[in-house]
Amino acid sequence: MKSFEEQLAMVPSEIKNAWSSNFVFILDIEKEKFWHFPARQWSEEQIKKYFFDRYQADSHFITYPAYQVKHLIIEKHPELFVIIPV
């Protein structure tokens, strides 16, 4: 499994330039597919519920202040790299 920094380096600069705290950004590492969706004023619990409903897996956040992002780790789905800018 790749480190957070290695996964973050896989995100294209165009995507990083578009980061906004109003959106959740997802990279499916296996499929090399990137997508995002609006989550204006969603709490961490609402975001976790969205992914639980979609993937039936628990998740937890790790905050990276140096990168100004929160990383949502979805158990049983290491192929998903989920970032929420702060």
HUBEL-V704995 format. One record per backbone hydrogen bond with DSSP energy under -1.0 kcal/mol. NH is the residue of the N-H (numbers start at 1). CO is the residue of the C=O. Records with the same first field share a line. If there is no record, write none. Layout:
# HUBEL-V704995
NH = CO  CO
This chain:
# HUBEL-V704995
7 = 3
8 = 4
9 = 5
10 = 7
11 = 8
16 = 12
17 = 13
19 = 16
23 = 20
24 = 37
25 = 83
26 = 35
27 = 81
28 = 33
29 = 27  79
32 = 28
33 = 28
35 = 26
37 = 24
39 = 22
42 = 39
47 = 43
48 = 44
49 = 45
50 = 46
51 = 47
52 = 48
53 = 49
54 = 50
55 = 51
56 = 52
60 = 73
62 = 71
64 = 69
67 = 64
69 = 64
70 = 84
71 = 62
72 = 82
73 = 60
75 = 58
77 = 74
80 = 77
81 = 27
83 = 25
84 = 70
86 = 68
